[in-house]
């Protein structure tokens, strides 16, 4: 079920080309099973950083979509189209670069994901996974070694959700793989992210502050859990 809302989108977080491309795909019936997830979905809603790609996920039955139809659409409607997968096997989905040319191509992911459990939100004609669904995905990514942009997103989400609430959301959607201690460890391990490039932040945040706030949020959660 799609839930319509009149929430504002921060289009300054994406390029004009990405915005137009996203709107075109959302209006095309072929892509109706898909919704926007990931950092671009969060950036458009929260306005905290720039984002450069389009992650489209679907919770329809695995193997039920004919990906050749999507590829034919891309080839007909965009001067440049390239699938970055090395085989013809679709698996859980495929990744493409599409645009006017190779130089300005936008990465578009089309993937099956059964973690999309809430009703979709439709904002300005764009189908989006709920923020809790995206939180679960972000926590899962960080538990396996997140990039700097993932921690940046979590930091912004701390304005709306506590770390404890984020962990509970992840546990609800990943109940067979959720490991609380593993997630806690990953949330304060910035060794890989430290080597990553800084996202273009639109709220004047510094990486050291982002890390400090996340560590403090984890420490605060631990204090609340500690026996008195």
C-alpha positions in Angstrom: 0.0 0.0 0.0 1.3 3.5 -0.9 0.7 6.3 1.6 0.5 9.8 0.1 2.0 12.6 2.1 2.7 16.3 1.4 6.2 16.3 3.0 8.8 18.6 1.6 11.8 17.1 -0.4 15.2 18.8 -0.4 16.0 18.6 -4.1 19.2 20.6 -3.5 20.7 17.4 -2.2 20.8 15.9 -5.7 21.7 17.1 -9.2 19.1 18.3 -11.5 19.8 15.4 -13.8 19.3 12.9 -11.0 16.1 14.6 -10.0 14.7 14.5 -13.5 15.8 10.9 -14.0 14.2 9.8 -10.7 10.9 11.5 -11.6 11.0 9.9 -15.0 11.5 6.4 -13.6 8.8 6.9 -11.0 6.3 7.9 -13.6 7.1 4.8 -15.8 4.7 2.0 -15.1 7.4 -0.6 -15.7 9.2 0.6 -12.4 6.0 0.6 -10.3 7.2 -2.3 -8.2 10.2 -0.3 -7.0 10.7 2.4 -4.4 13.6 4.7 -3.5 15.7 3.6 -0.6 19.2 4.4 0.7 21.1 7.6 1.2 19.3 9.5 -1.6 15.9 8.8 0.0 17.2 10.1 3.3 19.0 13.1 1.8 15.8 14.1 0.0 13.8 14.0 3.2 16.4 15.2 5.7 18.5 17.6 3.6 21.7 16.8 5.4 24.1 15.8 2.5 24.4 15.4 -1.2 23.7 12.1 -2.8 24.6 10.9 -6.3 22.9 7.6 -7.0 19.5 6.0 -7.2 18.8 2.9 -5.2 15.5 1.2 -6.2 14.4 -1.8 -4.2 11.3 -4.0 -4.5 9.8 -6.6 -2.1 8.0 -8.6 -4.9 8.8 -12.3 -5.1 12.4 -13.1 -6.0 12.7 -13.9 -9.7 9.3 -12.6 -10.6 10.7 -9.6 -12.7 12.1 -9.7 -16.2 15.2 -7.5 -16.0 15.6 -7.5 -19.8 12.6 -5.2 -19.9 14.3 -2.7 -17.6 17.5 -2.8 -19.7 15.5 -2.3 -22.9 13.8 0.7 -21.4 17.2 2.2 -20.4 18.6 1.6 -23.8 15.6 3.2 -25.5 15.4 6.3 -23.3 18.9 7.2 -22.4 21.8 7.8 -24.8 24.2 6.1 -22.5 23.4 2.8 -20.7 25.9 0.3 -19.2 25.3 -2.6 -16.9 28.2 -3.0 -14.5 27.5 -6.7 -13.7 30.0 -9.1 -15.4 27.5 -11.9 -16.0 24.0 -12.2 -17.4 22.8 -13.8 -14.1 20.4 -11.4 -12.3 20.7 -12.8 -8.8 19.2 -10.3 -6.3 19.3 -7.5 -8.8 21.5 -5.5 -11.2 23.4 -2.1 -11.3 23.5 0.3 -14.2 24.9 3.6 -15.2 22.5 5.6 -17.3 22.5 9.2 -18.6 23.3 11.5 -21.5 26.9 10.2 -21.7 29.4 8.1 -19.7 30.8 11.3 -18.1 27.5 12.3 -16.5 25.9 8.9 -16.0 24.0 8.2 -12.8 24.3 4.8 -11.0 20.9 3.1 -10.7 20.5 -0.1 -8.6 17.5 -2.4 -9.1 17.3 -5.0 -6.4 15.0 -7.4 -4.6 14.8 -6.8 -0.9 12.3 -8.4 1.4 13.2 -6.1 4.3 10.7 -3.5 3.0 7.9 -4.1 5.4 6.1 -0.8 5.9 3.7 1.0 3.6 5.5 3.1 1.0 5.3 6.9 1.2 4.6 8.8 -2.0 6.2 12.3 -1.8 6.0 14.6 -4.8 5.3 11.5 -6.9 8.3 9.6 -5.7 7.7 6.2 -4.0 9.9 5.9 -0.9 10.5 3.2 1.6 9.6 4.3 5.2 12.4 5.8 7.2 12.3 2.9 9.7 12.8 0.5 6.8 15.8 2.5 5.6 17.2 2.7 9.2 17.1 -1.1 9.3 19.1 -1.3 6.1 21.6 1.4 7.3 22.2 -0.5 10.6 22.7 -3.7 8.6 25.2 -2.1 6.3 27.2 -0.6 9.2 27.1 -4.0 11.0 29.1 -5.4 8.0 31.4 -2.4 7.7 29.8 0.9 6.8 31.1 3.7 4.8 31.5 7.3 6.0 28.2 8.3 4.4 26.4 5.6 6.3 27.6 7.0 9.6 26.7 10.5 8.4 23.1 9.3 7.8 22.9 7.6 11.2 24.2 10.8 12.8 21.4 12.8 11.2 18.8 10.2 12.2 19.8 10.6 15.8 17.7 13.8 15.7 14.7 11.6 15.4 15.6 8.2 16.8 17.7 7.0 19.6 20.4 4.3 19.0 18.2 1.9 21.0 15.3 2.5 18.7 17.4 2.0 15.6 18.7 -1.3 17.0 15.1 -2.4 17.8 14.0 -1.5 14.2 16.9 -3.6 12.8 16.1 -6.5 15.1 12.4 -6.5 13.9 13.4 -6.7 10.2 16.6 -8.9 10.5 15.5 -11.1 13.4 17.5 -14.1 12.2 20.8 -12.2 11.7 20.6 -9.4 14.3 23.5 -9.6 16.8 23.3 -6.7 19.2 26.9 -6.9 20.4 28.1 -7.1 16.9 26.1 -4.1 15.9 27.3 -2.1 18.9 30.9 -2.9 18.0 30.4 -1.9 14.4 28.8 1.4 15.4 32.0 2.6 17.1 34.5 1.1 14.6 35.4 3.8 12.2 38.7 2.3 11.0 37.4 1.7 7.5 35.2 4.8 7.2 38.1 7.0 8.3 39.8 6.2 5.0 36.7 7.1 3.0 36.0 10.5 1.4 33.8 13.0 3.2 30.2 13.4 1.9 29.3 16.8 0.8 27.5 17.9 4.0 24.9 20.7 3.8 24.8 21.2 7.6 28.4 22.1 8.2 29.2 18.9 10.2 32.7 17.6 10.8 33.6 13.9 10.6 35.2 14.0 14.1 31.9 15.5 15.5 29.9 12.8 13.8 32.0 10.1 15.3 32.0 11.6 18.8 28.2 12.0 18.8 27.6 8.4 17.7 30.1 7.1 20.4 28.3 9.2 23.0 24.9 7.9 21.9 26.2 4.3 22.3 27.6 5.1 25.7 24.4 6.7 26.8 22.5 3.6 25.8 24.9 1.4 27.7 24.3 3.5 30.9 20.6 3.2 30.6 21.0 -0.6 30.3 23.4 -1.0 33.2 22.0 -2.3 36.5 21.5 0.4 39.1 
